[in-house]
Amino acid sequence: TLRKPISQSSMADWASKNLNMHTQGIFRRRISISNMLSWNGSSIKKPMLITSNRTIKKEACEMFKLVQSYMGDRQTRLDRNHVALVTVTKCWSMQGLRDELYIQLIRQTTDNVCYRSLAWGWELMAISLAFFSPSPKFQSYLEGYIYRHLDSDENIAQRIKELVDLKNKKNSKSRKKRKQNTEDEGLPISTYAKYCYRKLQKVAVTGGKKGLRKPTVEEITHARNAILTPSLFGSSLEEIMLRQQDMYPGNKLPWVQTQLSQQVLALGGEQTEGIFRIPGDIDEVNALKLQVDQWRIPSSLSDPNIPASLLKLWYRELEEPVIPQQFYKECISNYENPDAAVAVVQLLPELNRLVLCYLIHFLQIFAQPSNVGRTKMDVNNLAMVMAPNCLRCQSDDPRVIFENTRKEMSFLRMLIVHLDTSFIKGLV
């Protein structure tokens, strides 16, 4: 759902308080906010945002050149993949640079007369949102900027034409070059904006890429491809099933769900102490995620905690939880009633019902007394670690969240103990 972002006047007010106002000319006249936030073909001498950190000040100016290089506005020997990698790695490693990158991208995608450059600027924003979020104070500003471009393709085309005509009057020699630039169109800007909007909502919650390993070229390529090819992570169940239709037309369940679950069992997860509770190495989980998104399961896996952690992540990152939001109140109202809890499952949409039943069937294997003795994960522990991945409390009140967490766990426990999932064996 699209939330109404902060108004244009609020964004202008934010900019006036946070922008590091630049000057120009021999008299060092201050540049206006509108010019500060419009495409610039030359380099900058100081950061866009106010900062006292010397390292940030230096890196920000270098990063602006990288942004220009990626967008094709500055020549470079590096290919665009490596320009993106250097840019993203700087910001991923140095939190103070993240807002600076996003404000630079806002600037370079505003009043940009070259459509290709404009599209590549939005592409870099989309790639960046796969790795890190803006700070909470900058999120609303970025969200407002992206929101204004969700249906702006006609306005953008008109604006480019106006700017080109204006420049042509000033410099007739540029007419031929500018005309070529406007004809070099790629994806509609709204496609990038819609992707960035959804990605921003998610990364603001998840925080982006975790672990110690720096971003890789493969991850950059994957982040770019995700703009047009939705990831198996963070999408809706319907999107995932649509994506796998060509490769696995007969599958009634998401390939990613069944494959990761089977990997956990194949590696002896039901005999591993602390399974689902002890997290797998985050860098190994990230590497497996990249492979799974390319429909591959590596044969080199040895630790069941790796696929187990990724499986939990897949459930947690679904665009809508396995148990859709409209059934949430019914679930926490029937957390002590086995028959009512099972009845809720029968009300779910067919795909959600099958996915949930497969999960419960999977957890029932671990809940068997012979396995609990090894894993130390009884039905209560299983419910505790998996409930947050199936149900999402929408309240911001800590007391409500705390109270509902207990009820969510109890509801899932009821399903593990009482839900008949024997029919699942015939589905896989």
LORO-159661 format. One line per field, with one value per residue (C-alpha): residue number from 1; residue in one letter; x, y, z. Coordinates in nm, 4 decimals, decimal comma, always signed. Last residue first. Example, Ala and Ser with C-alpha at 12.3 -4.5 7.8 and 13.67 -1.06 7.14 Angstrom:
2
drenke = 2 / 1 $
lumkol = S / A $
east = +1,3670 / +1,2300 $
north = -0,1060 / -0,4500 $
up = +0,7140 / +0,7800 $
END
This chain:
428
drenke = 428 / 427 / 426 / 425 / 424 / 423 / 422 / 421 / 420 / 419 / 418 / 417 / 416 / 415 / 414 / 413 / 412 / 411 / 410 / 409 / 408 / 407 / 406 / 405 / 404 / 403 / 402 / 401 / 400 / 399 / 398 / 397 / 396 / 395 / 394 / 393 / 392 / 391 / 390 / 389 / 388 / 387 / 386 / 385 / 384 / 383 / 382 / 381 / 380 / 379 / 378 / 377 / 376 / 375 / 374 / 373 / 372 / 371 / 370 / 369 / 368 / 367 / 366 / 365 / 364 / 363 / 362 / 361 / 360 / 359 / 358 / 357 / 356 / 355 / 354 / 353 / 352 / 351 / 350 / 349 / 348 / 347 / 346 / 345 / 344 / 343 / 342 / 341 / 340 / 339 / 338 / 337 / 336 / 335 / 334 / 333 / 332 / 331 / 330 / 329 / 328 / 327 / 326 / 325 / 324 / 323 / 322 / 321 / 320 / 319 / 318 / 317 / 316 / 315 / 314 / 313 / 312 / 311 / 310 / 309 / 308 / 307 / 306 / 305 / 304 / 303 / 302 / 301 / 300 / 299 / 298 / 297 / 296 / 295 / 294 / 293 / 292 / 291 / 290 / 289 / 288 / 287 / 286 / 285 / 284 / 283 / 282 / 281 / 280 / 279 / 278 / 277 / 276 / 275 / 274 / 273 / 272 / 271 / 270 / 269 / 268 / 267 / 266 / 265 / 264 / 263 / 262 / 261 / 260 / 259 / 258 / 257 / 256 / 255 / 254 / 253 / 252 / 251 / 250 / 249 / 248 / 247 / 246 / 245 / 244 / 243 / 242 / 241 / 240 / 239 / 238 / 237 / 236 / 235 / 234 / 233 / 232 / 231 / 230 / 229 / 228 / 227 / 226 / 225 / 224 / 223 / 222 / 221 / 220 / 219 / 218 / 217 / 216 / 215 / 214 / 213 / 212 / 211 / 210 / 209 / 208 / 207 / 206 / 205 / 204 / 203 / 202 / 201 / 200 / 199 / 198 / 197 / 196 / 195 / 194 / 193 / 192 / 191 / 190 / 189 / 188 / 187 / 186 / 185 / 184 / 183 / 182 / 181 / 180 / 179 / 178 / 177 / 176 / 175 / 174 / 173 / 172 / 171 / 170 / 169 / 168 / 167 / 166 / 165 / 164 / 163 / 162 / 161 / 160 / 159 / 158 / 157 / 156 / 155 / 154 / 153 / 152 / 151 / 150 / 149 / 148 / 147 / 146 / 145 / 144 / 143 / 142 / 141 / 140 / 139 / 138 / 137 / 136 / 135 / 134 / 133 / 132 / 131 / 130 / 129 / 128 / 127 / 126 / 125 / 124 / 123 / 122 / 121 / 120 / 119 / 118 / 117 / 116 / 115 / 114 / 113 / 112 / 111 / 110 / 109 / 108 / 107 / 106 / 105 / 104 / 103 / 102 / 101 / 100 / 99 / 98 / 97 / 96 / 95 / 94 / 93 / 92 / 91 / 90 / 89 / 88 / 87 / 86 / 85 / 84 / 83 / 82 / 81 / 80 / 79 / 78 / 77 / 76 / 75 / 74 / 73 / 72 / 71 / 70 / 69 / 68 / 67 / 66 / 65 / 64 / 63 / 62 / 61 / 60 / 59 / 58 / 57 / 56 / 55 / 54 / 53 / 52 / 51 / 50 / 49 / 48 / 47 / 46 / 45 / 44 / 43 / 42 / 41 / 40 / 39 / 38 / 37 / 36 / 35 / 34 / 33 / 32 / 31 / 30 / 29 / 28 / 27 / 26 / 25 / 24 / 23 / 22 / 21 / 20 / 19 / 18 / 17 / 16 / 15 / 14 / 13 / 12 / 11 / 10 / 9 / 8 / 7 / 6 / 5 / 4 / 3 / 2 / 1 $
lumkol = V / L / G / K / I / F / S / T / D / L / H / V / I / L / M / R / L / F / S / M / E / K / R / T / N / E / F / I / V / R / P / D / D / S / Q / C / R / L / C / N / P / A / M / V / M / A / L / N / N / V / D / M / K / T / R / G / V / N / S / P / Q / A / F / I / Q / L / F / H / I / L / Y / C / L / V / L / R / N / L / E / P / L / L / Q / V / V / A / V / A / A / D / P / N / E / Y / N / S / I / C / E / K / Y / F / Q / Q / P / I / V / P / E / E / L / E / R / Y / W / L / K / L / L / S / A / P / I / N / P / D / S / L / S / S / P / I / R / W / Q / D / V / Q / L / K / L / A / N / V / E / D / I / D / G / P / I / R / F / I / G / E / T / Q / E / G / G / L / A / L / V / Q / Q / S / L / Q / T / Q / V / W / P / L / K / N / G / P / Y / M / D / Q / Q / R / L / M / I / E / E / L / S / S / G / F / L / S / P / T / L / I / A / N / R / A / H / T / I / E / E / V / T / P / K / R / L / G / K / K / G / G / T / V / A / V / K / Q / L / K / R / Y / C / Y / K / A / Y / T / S / I / P / L / G / E / D / E / T / N / Q / K / R / K / K / R / S / K / S / N / K / K / N / K / L / D / V / L / E / K / I / R / Q / A / I / N / E / D / S / D / L / H / R / Y / I / Y / G / E / L / Y / S / Q / F / K / P / S / P / S / F / F / A / L / S / I / A / M / L / E / W / G / W / A / L / S / R / Y / C / V / N / D / T / T / Q / R / I / L / Q / I / Y / L / E / D / R / L / G / Q / M / S / W / C / K / T / V / T / V / L / A / V / H / N / R / D / L / R / T / Q / R / D / G / M / Y / S / Q / V / L / K / F / M / E / C / A / E / K / K / I / T / R / N / S / T / I / L / M / P / K / K / I / S / S / G / N / W / S / L / M / N / S / I / S / I / R / R / R / F / I / G / Q / T / H / M / N / L / N / K / S / A / W / D / A / M / S / S / Q / S / I / P / K / R / L / T $
east = +0,5564 / +0,1758 / +0,1018 / +0,2995 / +0,1048 / -0,2194 / -0,0910 / -0,1108 / -0,3677 / -0,3349 / -0,3390 / +0,0097 / +0,1881 / -0,1298 / -0,1831 / +0,1842 / +0,1331 / -0,1515 / +0,0491 / +0,3410 / +0,1136 / -0,0582 / +0,2727 / +0,3814 / +0,0433 / +0,1081 / +0,4551 / +0,3384 / +0,0406 / +0,2654 / +0,5250 / +0,2559 / +0,3492 / +0,0705 / +0,0757 / +0,1567 / +0,2899 / +0,2221 / +0,4152 / +0,7814 / +0,7234 / +0,5651 / +0,8713 / +1,1174 / +0,8609 / +0,6553 / +0,9644 / +1,0633 / +0,7179 / +0,7043 / +1,0390 / +1,3765 / +1,6480 / +1,7639 / +1,8671 / +1,5915 / +1,3458 / +1,4112 / +1,2854 / +0,9996 / +0,8628 / +0,8406 / +1,1064 / +0,8889 / +0,5875 / +0,7803 / +0,7783 / +0,4061 / +0,3466 / +0,5444 / +0,3641 / +0,0298 / +0,1234 / +0,2194 / -0,0967 / -0,3255 / -0,1551 / -0,2087 / -0,5742 / -0,6685 / -0,7091 / -1,0392 / -0,9268 / -0,6347 / -0,8744 / -1,0642 / -0,7455 / -0,7162 / -1,0877 / -1,0530 / -0,7362 / -0,8691 / -0,5982 / -0,4681 / -0,8151 / -0,8300 / -0,4692 / -0,5529 / -0,8833 / -0,7116 / -0,4453 / -0,6804 / -0,6953 / -0,3137 / -0,2523 / -0,1145 / +0,1888 / +0,2881 / +0,2472 / +0,5552 / +0,7332 / +1,0492 / +0,9865 / +0,9044 / +1,2170 / +1,4311 / +1,3201 / +1,4195 / +1,7538 / +1,8287 / +1,7372 / +1,9383 / +2,2514 / +2,1740 / +2,1895 / +2,5716 / +2,7268 / +2,6385 / +2,8736 / +2,6041 / +2,4864 / +2,1090 / +2,0381 / +1,7265 / +1,9124 / +1,7534 / +1,8697 / +2,2310 / +2,2168 / +2,0416 / +2,3140 / +2,5827 / +2,3839 / +2,3410 / +2,7149 / +2,7845 / +2,5379 / +2,6882 / +2,3835 / +2,1652 / +2,1122 / +1,7393 / +1,6186 / +1,8154 / +1,9413 / +2,0949 / +2,1048 / +1,9234 / +1,6239 / +1,8710 / +2,0459 / +2,1842 / +1,9065 / +1,6461 / +1,7594 / +1,8004 / +1,4429 / +1,3122 / +1,5273 / +1,3969 / +1,0301 / +1,0133 / +1,2223 / +1,0144 / +0,6949 / +0,4121 / +0,1637 / +0,4452 / +0,3367 / +0,4632 / +0,8149 / +1,0394 / +0,7745 / +0,5461 / +0,8292 / +0,7868 / +0,4074 / +0,4382 / +0,6763 / +0,4499 / +0,1489 / +0,3440 / +0,4292 / +0,7873 / +1,0447 / +1,2690 / +1,2179 / +1,3493 / +1,1438 / +1,2847 / +1,2654 / +1,4303 / +1,5775 / +1,8290 / +2,0073 / +2,0320 / +2,1605 / +2,4286 / +2,5408 / +2,5344 / +2,7522 / +2,9919 / +3,0364 / +2,9351 / +3,1773 / +3,1807 / +3,1235 / +2,7522 / +2,4332 / +2,2873 / +1,9885 / +1,8393 / +1,5446 / +1,2736 / +1,3867 / +1,5048 / +1,1472 / +0,9709 / +1,2615 / +1,2388 / +0,8698 / +0,9327 / +1,2463 / +1,0541 / +0,7740 / +1,0272 / +1,2269 / +0,9159 / +0,7932 / +1,1129 / +0,9983 / +1,2641 / +1,5088 / +1,5069 / +1,7799 / +1,5591 / +1,6217 / +1,9968 / +1,9885 / +1,7985 / +2,0497 / +2,3397 / +2,1706 / +2,0636 / +2,3904 / +2,5157 / +2,2058 / +2,3228 / +2,0897 / +1,7819 / +1,8814 / +1,9177 / +1,5575 / +1,4289 / +1,6176 / +1,4752 / +1,1188 / +1,1570 / +1,3044 / +1,0094 / +0,7563 / +0,9176 / +0,9313 / +0,5659 / +0,4566 / +0,6542 / +0,5440 / +0,3272 / +0,5419 / +0,7775 / +0,6351 / +0,6533 / +1,0298 / +1,0895 / +0,8543 / +1,0197 / +1,3618 / +1,2480 / +1,0703 / +1,3802 / +1,6187 / +1,5464 / +1,5364 / +1,8807 / +1,8775 / +1,8657 / +2,1447 / +2,2286 / +1,9290 / +1,8458 / +2,1783 / +2,0774 / +1,7490 / +1,9284 / +2,1828 / +1,8979 / +1,7393 / +2,0632 / +2,0884 / +1,7419 / +1,8335 / +2,1589 / +1,9668 / +1,7018 / +1,9516 / +1,7900 / +1,8362 / +1,6040 / +1,6255 / +1,7902 / +2,1363 / +2,0084 / +1,8091 / +2,1113 / +2,3311 / +2,0697 / +2,0766 / +2,4559 / +2,4802 / +2,2187 / +2,4435 / +2,7812 / +2,7629 / +2,7107 / +3,0587 / +3,1106 / +2,7828 / +2,8325 / +3,1827 / +3,0857 / +2,7864 / +2,9995 / +3,2874 / +3,0427 / +2,8407 / +3,1582 / +3,2552 / +2,9288 / +2,9459 / +3,2775 / +3,5855 / +3,7974 / +3,5861 / +3,4302 / +3,1737 / +2,8012 / +2,7442 / +2,5171 / +2,7705 / +3,0478 / +2,8376 / +2,7635 / +3,1346 / +3,2248 / +2,9770 / +3,1455 / +3,4777 / +3,3140 / +3,1395 / +3,4614 / +3,6407 / +3,3632 / +3,2840 / +3,6456 / +3,6437 / +3,3270 / +3,1618 / +2,8640 / +2,5997 / +2,4620 / +2,5591 / +2,9262 / +3,1979 / +3,3847 / +3,1394 / +3,2243 / +3,0719 / +2,7676 / +2,5076 / +2,1472 / +1,9209 / +1,8917 / +2,1487 / +1,9897 / +1,6496 / +1,8135 / +1,9720 / +2,3491 / +2,5186 / +2,7322 / +3,1044 / +3,1968 / +3,4408 / +3,1698 / +2,9807 / +2,8637 / +2,7269 / +2,4753 / +2,5306 / +2,1719 / +2,0132 / +1,7915 / +1,6872 / +1,6396 / +1,4019 / +1,1926 / +1,1796 / +1,0671 / +0,8016 / +0,6790 / +0,6588 / +0,4530 / +0,5693 / +0,4597 / +0,1062 / +0,1445 / +0,1230 / +0,0000 $
north = -3,2667 / -3,2583 / -3,6168 / -3,5837 / -3,2651 / -3,4643 / -3,5734 / -3,2148 / -3,2642 / -2,9598 / -3,0360 / -3,0129 / -2,7897 / -2,5836 / -2,5247 / -2,4240 / -2,1666 / -2,0099 / -2,0173 / -1,8389 / -1,5727 / -1,5299 / -1,4695 / -1,2223 / -1,0507 / -0,9415 / -0,8049 / -0,6267 / -0,4751 / -0,3515 / -0,2156 / -0,0092 / +0,0193 / -0,2197 / -0,4069 / -0,7504 / -0,9757 / -1,3516 / -1,6254 / -1,5364 / -1,4072 / -1,7480 / -1,9508 / -1,9056 / -1,9306 / -2,2063 / -2,4241 / -2,3554 / -2,4508 / -2,7644 / -2,8865 / -2,7746 / -2,9516 / -3,0762 / -3,4281 / -3,5233 / -3,3192 / -3,5572 / -3,8748 / -3,6779 / -3,5684 / -3,1867 / -3,1669 / -3,3626 / -3,1527 / -2,8443 / -2,9642 / -3,0471 / -2,7000 / -2,5395 / -2,7449 / -2,6534 / -2,2835 / -2,2988 / -2,4955 / -2,2568 / -1,9502 / -2,0887 / -2,1744 / -1,8420 / -1,8915 / -2,0008 / -2,3610 / -2,2322 / -2,0382 / -2,3621 / -2,5225 / -2,2387 / -2,2681 / -2,6429 / -2,6012 / -2,3142 / -2,1411 / -1,8986 / -1,8343 / -1,4544 / -1,4239 / -1,6027 / -1,4222 / -1,0881 / -1,1810 / -1,3119 / -0,9837 / -0,9610 / -1,2682 / -1,5856 / -1,6574 / -1,2946 / -1,0370 / -0,9184 / -1,2333 / -1,1308 / -1,3363 / -1,6589 / -1,6291 / -1,5292 / -1,8386 / -2,0516 / -1,8710 / -1,9519 / -2,3191 / -2,3350 / -2,2214 / -2,4013 / -2,7350 / -2,6973 / -2,9023 / -2,7248 / -2,7993 / -2,9287 / -2,5770 / -2,5232 / -2,3207 / -2,1378 / -1,8087 / -1,6595 / -1,9747 / -1,8930 / -1,5364 / -1,6562 / -1,9196 / -1,6480 / -1,4361 / -1,7383 / -1,8079 / -1,4450 / -1,4647 / -1,7833 / -1,9889 / -1,8754 / -2,0965 / -2,1117 / -2,2727 / -2,5914 / -2,5657 / -2,9142 / -3,0823 / -3,4175 / -3,2810 / -3,0726 / -3,3795 / -3,2204 / -3,3749 / -3,2412 / -2,8784 / -2,9248 / -3,0533 / -2,7358 / -2,5192 / -2,6974 / -2,6990 / -2,3283 / -2,2094 / -2,4159 / -2,2459 / -2,5015 / -2,6509 / -2,7429 / -2,8775 / -2,5833 / -2,5977 / -2,4001 / -2,1990 / -2,1475 / -2,0555 / -1,6802 / -1,6948 / -1,8944 / -1,6328 / -1,3452 / -1,5113 / -1,5764 / -1,2049 / -1,0880 / -1,0166 / -1,3071 / -1,4963 / -1,1780 / -0,9892 / -0,9862 / -0,6313 / -0,4367 / -0,7631 / -0,7693 / -0,4670 / -0,6214 / -0,9489 / -0,7669 / -0,5829 / -0,9094 / -1,0792 / -0,7813 / -0,8402 / -0,6484 / -0,6695 / -0,9769 / -0,9049 / -0,9757 / -0,7856 / -0,6424 / -0,4123 / -0,2700 / -0,5133 / -0,2589 / +0,0444 / -0,2056 / -0,3231 / +0,0116 / +0,1395 / -0,1631 / -0,1021 / +0,2612 / +0,1786 / -0,0727 / +0,1756 / +0,4496 / +0,2312 / +0,1390 / +0,5012 / +0,6097 / +0,4189 / +0,1675 / +0,2769 / +0,5914 / +0,7252 / +0,9721 / +1,2477 / +1,2127 / +1,2224 / +1,5517 / +1,6940 / +1,6198 / +1,7719 / +2,0874 / +2,1557 / +2,3933 / +2,6136 / +2,7260 / +2,9454 / +2,8583 / +2,4930 / +2,5081 / +2,6230 / +2,3690 / +2,0929 / +2,2052 / +2,2106 / +1,8716 / +1,7181 / +1,8549 / +1,7119 / +1,3674 / +1,3842 / +1,4929 / +1,2083 / +0,9540 / +1,0844 / +0,8084 / +0,6786 / +0,9787 / +1,1910 / +0,8879 / +0,8562 / +1,2125 / +1,1717 / +0,8442 / +1,0076 / +1,2883 / +1,0485 / +0,8273 / +1,1112 / +1,1213 / +0,7399 / +0,7144 / +0,5851 / +0,2079 / -0,0206 / -0,2991 / -0,3547 / +0,0166 / +0,0899 / -0,1097 / +0,0822 / +0,4162 / +0,3108 / +0,2285 / +0,5667 / +0,7350 / +0,5017 / +0,6100 / +0,9797 / +0,9280 / +0,7489 / +1,0199 / +1,3017 / +1,6341 / +1,5843 / +1,8271 / +1,6151 / +1,2725 / +1,4082 / +1,5885 / +1,2953 / +1,0730 / +1,3114 / +1,3138 / +0,9311 / +0,9154 / +1,1690 / +0,9777 / +0,6721 / +0,8353 / +0,8450 / +0,4674 / +0,3930 / +0,0312 / -0,0012 / +0,3514 / +0,2880 / -0,0620 / +0,0760 / +0,3294 / +0,0885 / -0,1811 / +0,0634 / +0,1807 / -0,1865 / -0,2751 / +0,0411 / -0,0572 / +0,1200 / +0,3383 / +0,6447 / +0,9328 / +1,1485 / +1,1938 / +0,8233 / +0,7717 / +0,5421 / +0,7985 / +1,0837 / +0,8767 / +0,7916 / +1,1615 / +1,2387 / +0,9642 / +1,1481 / +1,4624 / +1,2598 / +1,0755 / +1,3962 / +1,5399 / +1,1966 / +1,1591 / +1,5055 / +1,4407 / +1,7739 / +1,7129 / +1,9213 / +1,7417 / +1,7971 / +1,7389 / +1,9866 / +2,0884 / +1,9392 / +1,8167 / +1,9443 / +1,8276 / +1,9161 / +1,7969 / +2,0021 / +1,9922 / +2,2615 / +2,4662 / +2,4469 / +2,5170 / +2,8351 / +2,8597 / +3,1005 / +3,3672 / +3,3153 / +3,6550 / +3,4911 / +3,2553 / +2,9810 / +2,8843 / +2,5631 / +2,5301 / +2,2178 / +2,0973 / +2,0007 / +2,2879 / +2,4243 / +2,0699 / +1,9749 / +2,2889 / +2,2104 / +1,8548 / +1,9899 / +2,2234 / +1,9342 / +1,7323 / +1,4281 / +1,0952 / +0,9530 / +0,5819 / +0,3478 / +0,0000 $
up = -0,3378 / -0,3286 / -0,2233 / +0,0995 / +0,1841 / +0,2431 / +0,5867 / +0,7146 / +0,9921 / +1,2182 / +1,5937 / +1,7454 / +1,4926 / +1,4460 / +1,8167 / +1,8545 / +1,5801 / +1,7788 / +2,1040 / +1,9427 / +1,7951 / +2,1344 / +2,3138 / +2,0469 / +2,0778 / +2,4369 / +2,3594 / +2,0422 / +2,2255 / +2,5074 / +2,2635 / +2,0809 / +1,7142 / +1,6082 / +1,2768 / +1,4239 / +1,1533 / +1,1469 / +0,9647 / +1,0178 / +1,3719 / +1,4568 / +1,3471 / +1,6359 / +1,9196 / +1,7582 / +1,7209 / +2,0815 / +2,2093 / +1,9925 / +2,1265 / +1,9975 / +2,2001 / +1,8566 / +1,9632 / +2,2091 / +2,0005 / +1,7097 / +1,8796 / +2,0404 / +1,6978 / +1,6837 / +1,4127 / +1,1678 / +1,2735 / +1,1600 / +0,7972 / +0,8076 / +0,9548 / +0,6730 / +0,4066 / +0,5639 / +0,5527 / +0,1836 / +0,0971 / +0,2870 / +0,1388 / -0,2124 / -0,1451 / +0,0151 / +0,3922 / +0,5462 / +0,6085 / +0,8167 / +1,0408 / +1,1144 / +1,2511 / +1,5055 / +1,5918 / +1,6575 / +1,8669 / +2,0846 / +2,2893 / +2,0238 / +1,8865 / +1,9191 / +1,8018 / +1,4777 / +1,4155 / +1,4588 / +1,2003 / +0,9289 / +0,7337 / +0,7466 / +0,5361 / +0,7025 / +0,4846 / +0,5390 / +0,2600 / +0,0743 / +0,1880 / +0,3756 / +0,6914 / +0,5067 / +0,2894 / +0,5888 / +0,7806 / +0,4808 / +0,4591 / +0,8228 / +0,7740 / +0,4479 / +0,6417 / +0,9731 / +0,7886 / +0,7606 / +0,4765 / +0,1529 / -0,1384 / -0,3756 / -0,4536 / -0,4930 / -0,8052 / -0,9241 / -0,9792 / -0,6680 / -0,4906 / -0,5773 / -0,4426 / -0,1279 / -0,0802 / -0,0804 / +0,1663 / +0,3979 / +0,3792 / +0,4703 / +0,7601 / +0,9097 / +1,0068 / +1,2952 / +1,6025 / +1,6788 / +1,3548 / +1,4480 / +1,8068 / +1,8157 / +1,4762 / +1,4326 / +1,2379 / +1,0364 / +0,8988 / +0,5804 / +0,3672 / +0,6140 / +0,5842 / +0,2079 / +0,1791 / +0,3431 / +0,1150 / -0,1945 / -0,0871 / -0,0052 / -0,3023 / -0,5454 / -0,4284 / -0,3944 / -0,6434 / -0,8813 / -1,2212 / -1,4254 / -1,2781 / -1,5144 / -1,7015 / -1,4009 / -1,1643 / -1,2042 / -1,1692 / -0,8460 / -0,7055 / -0,8084 / -0,6419 / -0,3201 / -0,3054 / -0,3470 / -0,0745 / -0,1685 / -0,4954 / -0,6559 / -0,9125 / -1,2665 / -1,4046 / -1,1228 / -0,9859 / -1,2719 / -1,1251 / -0,7770 / -0,9266 / -1,1237 / -0,8088 / -0,6094 / -0,8725 / -0,8687 / -0,4938 / -0,1812 / +0,1129 / +0,3331 / +0,7014 / +0,7289 / +0,6602 / +0,3388 / +0,3870 / +0,7077 / +0,7129 / +0,7979 / +0,5933 / +0,3303 / +0,2775 / +0,2346 / +0,0218 / -0,2093 / -0,2735 / -0,3650 / -0,5629 / -0,7797 / -0,8426 / -0,9230 / -1,1638 / -1,3604 / -1,3380 / -1,5161 / -1,8248 / -1,9336 / -2,2026 / -2,4164 / -2,6416 / -2,8299 / -2,5770 / -2,6158 / -2,9960 / -2,9878 / -2,7429 / -2,9759 / -3,2814 / -3,0998 / -2,9176 / -3,1848 / -3,1409 / -2,7982 / -2,5983 / -2,8007 / -2,7937 / -2,4167 / -2,3741 / -2,6234 / -2,4379 / -2,1043 / -2,2375 / -2,4095 / -2,0923 / -1,8912 / -2,1372 / -2,1266 / -1,7456 / -1,7207 / -1,9482 / -1,7437 / -1,4020 / -1,2621 / -0,9732 / -0,9977 / -0,7137 / -0,4831 / -0,5374 / -0,4127 / -0,1168 / -0,0164 / -0,0347 / +0,1963 / +0,4324 / +0,4547 / +0,5386 / +0,9141 / +0,9369 / +0,7699 / +0,4125 / +0,3669 / +0,2538 / +0,0050 / -0,2255 / -0,2035 / -0,3773 / -0,6873 / -0,7191 / -0,6791 / -0,9411 / -1,1803 / -1,1153 / -1,2194 / -1,5190 / -1,6334 / -1,6091 / -1,7987 / -2,0751 / -2,0801 / -2,1216 / -2,0238 / -1,6471 / -1,4665 / -1,1484 / -1,1751 / -1,0851 / -0,7754 / -0,6410 / -0,7049 / -0,5047 / -0,2251 / -0,2205 / -0,2138 / +0,0700 / +0,2695 / +0,2495 / +0,3107 / +0,6918 / +0,7056 / +0,5731 / +0,4672 / +0,2733 / +0,1373 / +0,0020 / -0,1163 / -0,3111 / -0,4988 / -0,5728 / -0,6911 / -0,9028 / -1,0797 / -1,1168 / -1,2900 / -1,5012 / -1,6610 / -1,5287 / -1,7561 / -1,6814 / -1,8718 / -1,6939 / -1,7651 / -1,8396 / -1,5384 / -1,3741 / -1,4274 / -1,2849 / -0,9747 / -0,9462 / -0,9738 / -0,6946 / -0,4893 / -0,5019 / -0,3600 / -0,0872 / +0,0046 / +0,1029 / +0,3179 / +0,4638 / +0,5756 / +0,7291 / +0,9365 / +1,0186 / +0,7914 / +0,6111 / +0,3069 / -0,0576 / +0,0182 / -0,0851 / -0,4017 / -0,6516 / -1,0017 / -1,3258 / -1,5209 / -1,2575 / -1,2564 / -1,0295 / -0,6491 / -0,5715 / -0,8497 / -0,6767 / -0,3389 / -0,4770 / -0,5210 / -0,2845 / -0,4497 / -0,4077 / -0,5571 / -0,7971 / -0,9188 / -0,7358 / -0,3884 / -0,2359 / +0,0484 / +0,2608 / +0,2517 / +0,5829 / +0,6978 / +0,3577 / +0,2256 / +0,5079 / +0,4432 / +0,0716 / +0,1545 / +0,3897 / +0,1138 / -0,1338 / +0,1113 / +0,3074 / +0,1661 / +0,1515 / +0,2112 / -0,0839 / +0,0000 $
END
